[in-house]
Amino acid sequence: MKKNLLVSFLFFLFVTGTYAQHFESLSECKSIEDTLRYLQHTFLEPKDKFVGKPAKEVIEAFRKVLPIKSAVLHRSSPWIDKEGLSYIDGLDLFYVEVSGIPTRGKQIYFDIYFEDTHAEVDSFKKKIAEEDWDNYDRYVNYFQDFIVKEIDIHLWDWGTRKKIE
């Protein structure tokens, strides 16, 4: 009987602790780790809602939660292409301004990976209006028709140079 009571109590603590890690809004988040858990809960748990669909859906959902202050495109390696070309294969979204490479602190990466886009980087960049390069809210619209393959949200610690889940 005592053993069953102990197991029930431990299970209750586990469930309570797990539930406590989920936030209903960003206003409840008190740290970057809380924000990370909120974003993971909001975007990774219902990931099927976004994967296989145009990137516009995940970009719009991100905008409803946080402003887009910076965005960086991902590119494939030119070493794997016979002609030495790079192709767009993803996009990073940031809710804080990113300039240069940070040397310390933590930063949340919101990575959207695309299905094979066949969009060569240099040709694609020419389609982006000059005034949109620094207006990230408009810049991300150029990527909205690509199909989402995967979403990864993680914390990067620049001090240790390690990814934190």
C-alpha positions as CSV (number, residue, x, y, z in Angstrom):
1,M,0.0,0.0,0.0
2,K,2.8,2.4,0.9
3,K,4.6,1.5,-2.3
4,N,1.5,2.3,-4.4
5,L,1.0,5.6,-2.5
6,L,4.7,6.5,-3.2
7,V,4.4,5.6,-6.9
8,S,1.2,7.7,-7.2
9,F,2.9,10.6,-5.4
10,L,6.0,10.5,-7.7
11,F,3.8,10.2,-10.8
12,F,1.8,13.3,-9.6
13,L,5.1,15.2,-9.1
14,F,6.3,14.2,-12.6
15,V,3.0,15.3,-14.2
16,T,2.9,18.5,-12.3
17,G,6.5,19.3,-13.2
18,T,6.0,18.5,-16.9
19,Y,2.8,20.7,-17.0
20,A,4.6,23.5,-15.2
21,Q,7.1,23.7,-18.1
22,H,4.4,24.7,-20.6
23,F,3.4,28.3,-20.8
24,E,0.2,29.6,-22.1
25,S,1.6,33.0,-23.2
26,L,5.0,34.7,-23.6
27,S,4.1,37.0,-20.7
28,E,4.5,34.1,-18.4
29,C,8.1,33.5,-19.6
30,K,10.7,34.9,-17.2
31,S,13.9,33.7,-18.9
32,I,15.3,32.7,-22.3
33,E,14.9,29.1,-21.3
34,D,11.2,29.7,-20.5
35,T,10.8,31.4,-24.0
36,L,12.5,28.4,-25.6
37,R,10.1,25.9,-23.9
38,Y,7.1,28.1,-24.9
39,L,8.3,28.2,-28.6
40,Q,9.0,24.4,-28.6
41,H,5.5,23.7,-27.1
42,T,3.8,26.1,-29.6
43,F,5.6,25.0,-32.7
44,L,7.2,21.6,-32.2
45,E,4.4,19.7,-30.5
46,P,1.9,20.5,-33.3
47,K,4.7,20.3,-35.9
48,D,2.5,18.3,-38.3
49,K,0.5,21.5,-38.7
50,F,3.4,23.1,-40.5
51,V,5.5,20.3,-42.1
52,G,4.6,19.7,-45.7
53,K,2.9,23.0,-46.0
54,P,4.2,26.4,-47.4
55,A,6.5,28.3,-45.1
56,K,4.0,31.1,-45.0
57,E,2.0,29.3,-42.4
58,V,4.9,28.9,-39.9
59,I,6.1,32.4,-40.6
60,E,2.7,33.9,-39.9
61,A,2.3,31.8,-36.8
62,F,5.7,33.1,-35.6
63,R,4.7,36.7,-36.3
64,K,1.6,36.2,-34.1
65,V,3.9,35.3,-31.2
66,L,7.0,37.4,-31.7
67,P,8.3,40.1,-34.1
68,I,10.8,39.1,-36.7
69,K,13.8,41.2,-35.9
70,S,16.3,39.2,-38.0
71,A,16.3,36.4,-40.5
72,V,19.1,34.4,-42.2
73,L,18.8,32.0,-45.1
74,H,20.4,28.6,-45.0
75,R,22.2,27.3,-48.0
76,S,23.5,23.9,-49.1
77,S,27.2,23.4,-49.5
78,P,28.6,24.1,-53.0
79,W,30.9,21.1,-52.5
80,I,28.0,18.7,-53.0
81,D,26.9,20.2,-56.3
82,K,28.6,19.3,-59.6
83,E,28.6,22.9,-60.7
84,G,29.6,24.3,-57.3
85,L,26.3,26.0,-56.7
86,S,24.5,26.6,-53.4
87,Y,20.7,26.2,-53.0
88,I,18.4,27.6,-50.4
89,D,17.5,24.9,-47.9
90,G,16.2,26.8,-44.9
91,L,15.7,30.0,-42.9
92,D,16.5,31.1,-39.4
93,L,14.1,33.5,-37.6
94,F,15.1,35.6,-34.7
95,Y,13.0,37.8,-32.4
96,V,16.0,39.9,-31.4
97,E,18.3,41.8,-33.7
98,V,21.4,39.8,-34.8
99,S,24.4,41.6,-36.1
100,G,27.7,39.9,-36.5
101,I,28.6,36.8,-34.6
102,P,27.9,37.0,-30.8
103,T,30.8,36.0,-28.5
104,R,28.8,35.2,-25.4
105,G,25.3,34.8,-24.0
106,K,22.5,32.6,-25.2
107,Q,20.4,32.9,-28.3
108,I,17.3,31.0,-29.5
109,Y,17.5,29.7,-33.0
110,F,14.2,29.1,-34.8
111,D,15.2,27.1,-37.9
112,I,12.8,26.3,-40.7
113,Y,14.2,23.7,-43.2
114,F,12.7,23.4,-46.7
115,E,12.1,20.6,-49.1
116,D,14.3,20.7,-52.1
117,T,13.8,24.3,-53.4
118,H,15.8,24.2,-56.6
119,A,16.4,27.9,-55.8
120,E,20.0,28.7,-56.4
121,V,21.2,31.3,-53.8
122,D,22.7,33.9,-56.1
123,S,19.8,33.9,-58.5
124,F,17.3,34.0,-55.6
125,K,19.1,36.9,-53.9
126,K,18.7,39.0,-57.1
127,K,14.9,38.7,-56.7
128,I,14.9,40.4,-53.3
129,A,14.3,44.2,-53.5
130,E,17.2,46.2,-52.1
131,E,14.9,47.9,-49.5
132,D,13.8,44.5,-48.2
133,W,17.2,43.3,-47.3
134,D,17.1,45.1,-44.0
135,N,13.4,44.9,-43.5
136,Y,13.2,41.4,-42.2
137,D,9.4,41.4,-41.9
138,R,9.3,41.8,-45.7
139,Y,12.4,39.8,-46.4
140,V,10.9,36.5,-45.0
141,N,8.0,36.9,-47.5
142,Y,10.3,35.8,-50.3
143,F,10.6,32.4,-48.7
144,Q,6.8,31.9,-48.0
145,D,6.2,29.5,-50.9
146,F,8.9,27.0,-50.0
147,I,7.6,23.8,-48.5
148,V,8.6,23.1,-44.8
149,K,10.5,19.9,-44.3
150,E,11.5,20.3,-40.6
151,I,11.4,22.8,-37.8
152,D,14.1,23.0,-35.1
153,I,14.0,25.3,-32.2
154,H,17.0,25.3,-29.8
155,L,19.2,27.4,-27.6
156,W,22.8,28.1,-28.5
157,D,25.2,29.1,-25.8
158,W,27.9,31.3,-27.4
159,G,30.1,31.0,-24.3
160,T,30.4,27.2,-24.5
161,R,29.6,27.1,-28.3
162,K,27.1,24.3,-27.7
163,K,23.6,23.7,-28.7
164,I,21.2,23.3,-25.7
165,E,17.9,21.5,-26.4
